[in-house]
Amino acid sequence: MEVVCPICNGLQSILISCPSCTGRMEDGGILEDYYGPYSPYMDWPALQQTSSEGQCVHLLYCPACHYDTRVAWELILV
């Protein structure tokens, strides 16, 4: 069994409304992708050290009004 993020692996959809304009929030990817030029290429154990244990933090944004927020999803066992 493996511990994975349900959002990164397409196991769960994001159904969150923007608190600013009520538009649908979209996934901007995992927060670690924004840390530096090589962060998307780092292996998973290295990334887990920079985020909350047992969670995967994603940047969500609204394409209509440009509001953004961070949301942490609990990792699941598959």
C-alpha positions in Angstrom: 0.0 0.0 0.0 1.1 3.5 -0.7 0.2 6.9 0.8 -0.9 9.4 -2.0 -2.7 12.7 -2.4 -6.2 12.3 -3.7 -6.0 15.5 -5.7 -2.6 14.9 -7.3 -3.7 11.4 -8.3 -7.2 12.4 -9.7 -9.0 10.4 -7.0 -11.0 13.4 -5.8 -12.5 16.4 -7.6 -12.1 20.0 -6.3 -15.6 21.4 -5.7 -14.8 24.6 -3.8 -16.5 27.9 -4.6 -14.5 31.2 -4.5 -15.4 33.2 -1.3 -14.9 36.4 -3.3 -17.1 35.9 -6.4 -18.6 32.3 -5.9 -16.9 31.1 -9.1 -15.4 27.6 -9.1 -11.8 27.4 -7.7 -9.2 25.6 -9.8 -6.1 23.6 -8.8 -2.9 25.5 -9.3 -0.8 22.5 -8.2 1.0 21.6 -5.1 2.5 24.4 -3.1 6.0 23.0 -3.3 6.0 23.6 -7.1 6.3 27.3 -6.3 9.3 27.1 -4.0 12.0 27.1 -6.6 13.0 26.1 -10.1 13.9 22.5 -9.2 11.1 21.8 -6.7 8.8 20.0 -9.2 11.7 17.6 -9.9 12.4 16.7 -6.3 11.5 13.3 -5.1 8.4 12.8 -2.9 10.1 12.1 0.5 12.0 15.4 0.1 8.7 17.3 -0.6 7.0 15.7 2.4 9.5 17.4 4.7 8.4 20.9 3.5 4.7 20.3 4.0 2.5 19.3 6.9 2.9 15.7 7.8 0.1 13.5 6.3 -1.2 16.4 4.1 -0.6 17.7 0.6 -1.0 21.5 0.3 -2.4 22.8 -3.0 -2.7 26.4 -4.3 -6.3 27.0 -5.4 -7.2 30.0 -7.6 -10.3 31.6 -9.1 -9.8 32.3 -12.8 -12.6 34.9 -12.7 -11.4 37.2 -9.9 -7.9 35.9 -9.3 -8.4 35.1 -5.6 -6.1 32.4 -4.4 -5.8 30.3 -1.2 -4.0 27.3 0.1 -5.9 24.1 1.0 -4.4 21.0 2.6 -5.8 17.5 1.7 -5.2 14.5 3.9 -3.1 11.8 2.2 -4.9 8.5 1.7 -3.8 4.9 1.7 -4.3 3.1 -1.7 
